[in-house]
Every structure is written in structure tokens, then in C-alpha cells.
Amino acid sequence: CPCGEHIQTREHILTSCPAYEPNRDSLRSVSEDLVITDILGTEKGIEALIDFLKETDAFKK
């Protein structure tokens, strides 16, 4: 992970990695507390996730 965390989990990147904090506005518009089920379980959440991924290139290797 860009922050130095040894294991990159979905939850770490979407909710707590400091490297991606500036890019979480789209995710917070769907779930202020960044609840994974709210993000991944709704159409608006998926759209916000796509925006987040486009902004960050997270999960690309």
C-alpha cells in the first residue's frame, strides 16, 4: 500500500488508508461513515466507488 501498510485490503483502501483520504468525498456522499455494505450494496455506492477508483487508480498493480 502507498501508506506502508503491508496488507492492502478492500476495507483499508476504502476507509482508512491515509494516502486516499483526500479522494473519499464521493464515497462519503453515499456513506458518511464509509460503511462498506452501503458503498458496495447500492447503485449510488457503486457509482461513487467508480469515481473513487478513477480518481485514485486504487487496486491497480
C-alpha distances in whole Angstrom, upper triangle without the diagonal:
4,5,5,5,7,7,6,9,11,12,9,8,12,13,12,8,10,9,10,13,16,15,16,20,21,19,21,24,24,23,23,22,19,21,19,22,24,21,21,25,27,27,26,23,22,23,21,18,19,20,16,15,17,16,12,12,9,9,11,10
4,6,7,10,11,9,12,14,15,11,10,13,14,12,8,9,6,9,12,14,14,16,19,20,19,21,24,25,24,24,22,20,22,21,24,25,22,23,27,28,28,27,24,23,24,21,19,20,19,16,15,17,15,11,12,10,11,12,12
4,6,9,11,10,13,14,14,10,10,13,13,10,7,7,6,9,11,13,14,15,19,21,19,21,24,25,23,22,21,19,21,20,24,25,22,23,27,28,29,28,24,24,25,22,20,21,21,17,17,19,17,13,14,12,13,15,15
4,6,9,9,13,15,15,12,12,15,15,13,9,10,10,13,15,17,18,19,22,24,22,24,27,27,26,25,23,21,23,22,26,27,25,25,29,31,32,30,27,27,28,25,23,24,24,20,19,22,20,16,17,14,15,16,15
4,6,7,10,13,12,9,10,14,13,11,8,10,11,13,15,18,18,18,22,23,21,22,26,26,24,24,21,19,21,19,23,25,23,23,26,28,30,29,25,25,27,24,21,23,23,20,19,22,21,17,17,14,14,16,15
4,7,10,13,14,11,12,16,16,14,12,14,14,16,18,21,21,21,25,26,24,25,29,28,26,26,24,22,22,21,24,26,24,24,27,30,31,30,27,26,28,26,23,24,25,22,20,23,23,19,18,15,14,16,15
4,6,10,11,9,10,13,14,13,11,14,14,15,18,21,20,20,24,24,22,23,27,26,24,25,22,19,20,18,21,23,21,21,24,26,28,28,24,23,26,24,20,22,23,20,19,22,21,18,17,14,12,14,14
4,7,8,6,7,10,12,11,9,12,12,12,15,18,17,17,20,21,18,20,23,23,21,22,20,17,17,15,18,20,18,18,21,23,25,24,21,20,22,20,17,18,20,16,15,18,18,14,14,10,9,11,12
4,5,5,6,9,10,10,10,14,14,13,15,18,17,16,20,19,17,19,22,20,19,20,18,14,14,12,15,17,15,15,18,20,22,22,18,18,20,18,15,17,19,16,14,18,18,15,15,11,9,13,14
4,6,5,6,8,10,10,14,14,12,14,17,15,14,17,16,13,16,18,17,16,17,15,12,12,9,12,14,12,11,14,17,18,18,14,14,16,15,11,14,16,13,12,16,16,14,13,10,8,12,14
4,6,5,6,7,9,12,14,12,13,16,15,13,16,16,12,14,17,16,14,15,12,9,9,7,11,12,11,11,14,17,19,18,14,15,17,15,12,15,17,14,14,17,17,15,16,12,12,15,17
4,6,5,5,6,9,10,10,11,14,14,12,16,16,14,15,18,18,16,16,14,11,12,11,14,16,14,14,18,20,22,21,17,17,19,17,14,17,17,14,14,18,17,14,15,11,11,15,16
4,6,6,5,9,8,7,9,12,11,10,14,14,12,14,17,16,15,16,14,11,13,11,15,15,13,14,17,19,20,19,15,15,17,14,11,14,14,10,10,14,13,10,11,8,8,12,14
4,6,7,10,10,8,9,11,10,8,11,11,8,10,13,13,11,12,11,8,9,8,12,12,9,11,14,15,17,15,12,12,14,11,9,12,12,9,10,13,13,11,12,9,10,14,16
4,6,9,11,9,8,11,11,8,11,12,9,10,13,13,11,11,8,6,8,8,12,12,11,13,15,17,19,17,13,15,16,13,12,15,15,12,13,16,15,14,15,12,14,17,19
4,6,9,8,7,11,12,10,13,15,12,12,16,16,14,13,11,9,11,12,15,16,14,16,19,21,22,21,17,18,20,17,15,18,17,14,15,18,17,14,16,13,14,18,19
4,5,6,7,10,11,10,14,15,14,14,18,18,17,16,14,12,14,14,18,18,16,18,21,22,24,22,19,19,20,17,15,17,17,13,14,17,15,12,14,11,12,15,17
4,5,5,8,10,10,13,16,15,15,18,19,18,16,15,14,17,17,21,21,19,21,24,25,26,24,21,21,22,18,17,19,18,14,15,18,15,12,15,13,15,17,19
4,6,8,9,10,14,15,15,16,19,20,19,18,18,16,19,18,22,22,19,21,24,25,26,23,21,21,21,18,16,18,16,13,13,15,12,9,12,10,13,14,16
4,6,5,7,10,12,11,13,15,17,16,15,15,13,16,15,19,19,16,18,21,21,22,20,17,17,17,14,13,14,13,9,10,12,10,7,10,8,12,14,16
4,5,6,8,11,10,11,14,15,14,13,13,11,15,15,19,18,16,18,21,22,22,20,17,18,18,14,14,16,14,11,13,15,12,10,14,12,15,17,20
4,6,7,10,11,11,13,16,15,14,15,14,17,18,21,20,17,20,23,22,23,20,18,19,18,14,14,16,13,10,13,14,10,10,13,13,16,18,21
4,6,7,8,10,12,13,14,13,14,12,16,16,19,17,14,17,20,19,19,16,15,15,14,11,11,12,9,6,9,10,7,7,11,10,14,16,19
4,6,5,6,9,10,10,10,11,9,12,13,16,14,11,14,17,17,17,14,12,13,13,9,9,12,10,7,10,12,10,10,13,12,15,17,20
4,5,5,6,9,10,9,11,10,13,15,17,14,12,16,18,17,17,13,12,14,12,9,10,12,10,8,12,13,11,12,15,15,18,20,23
4,6,5,7,9,10,12,10,13,13,15,13,10,13,15,14,13,10,9,10,9,5,7,9,7,6,10,11,10,12,14,14,17,19,23
4,5,5,6,8,9,7,9,10,12,9,7,10,12,12,12,9,7,9,9,5,6,10,8,7,10,12,12,12,15,14,16,18,22
4,5,5,4,7,6,9,11,13,10,9,13,14,13,14,11,9,12,12,9,10,13,12,10,14,16,14,15,18,17,19,22,25
4,6,6,10,9,11,13,14,11,10,13,14,12,13,9,9,12,11,8,11,13,11,11,15,16,15,17,19,19,21,24,27
4,7,9,8,9,10,11,7,7,10,11,9,10,7,6,9,9,7,10,12,12,12,15,17,16,18,20,19,20,23,27
4,5,5,6,8,9,6,7,10,11,10,12,10,8,11,12,10,11,15,14,13,16,18,18,18,21,19,20,24,27
4,6,8,11,12,10,10,14,15,14,16,13,11,15,15,12,14,17,16,14,18,20,19,19,22,20,22,25,28
4,6,9,11,9,10,14,15,15,17,15,13,16,17,14,14,18,18,16,18,21,20,20,22,20,21,25,27
4,6,9,8,7,10,12,13,15,13,10,13,14,11,11,15,15,12,15,18,17,16,19,16,18,21,24
4,6,5,6,9,10,11,14,13,10,13,15,13,12,16,17,15,17,20,20,19,21,18,19,22,25
4,5,5,6,8,10,13,13,9,11,14,12,10,14,15,14,15,18,19,18,19,16,16,19,22
4,5,5,5,8,11,12,9,10,14,13,12,15,17,16,17,20,21,21,21,19,18,22,25
4,6,5,6,9,9,6,9,12,11,11,14,15,15,16,19,20,20,21,19,19,23,26
4,6,6,8,8,4,6,9,8,7,10,12,11,13,16,16,16,17,15,16,19,23
4,6,8,9,6,6,9,9,8,11,13,12,13,16,17,17,18,16,15,18,22
4,7,9,7,7,11,11,11,13,16,16,16,19,21,21,21,19,19,22,25
4,5,5,6,9,10,10,12,14,15,16,18,20,21,21,20,20,23,26
4,5,5,6,9,10,11,13,14,15,17,19,20,20,20,20,23,26
4,5,5,6,9,10,11,12,14,15,17,18,19,19,20,22,26
4,5,5,6,9,10,10,12,14,15,16,17,16,17,20,23
4,5,5,6,9,10,10,12,14,15,15,15,15,18,21
4,5,5,6,9,10,11,13,14,15,15,16,18,22
4,5,5,6,9,10,11,12,14,13,15,17,21
4,5,5,6,9,10,10,11,10,12,14,18
4,5,5,6,9,10,10,10,12,13,17
4,5,5,6,9,10,11,13,15,18
4,5,5,6,8,8,11,13,16
4,5,5,5,6,8,9,13
4,6,6,8,11,11,14
4,6,8,12,12,15
4,5,9,9,12
4,6,6,9
4,6,9
4,7
4
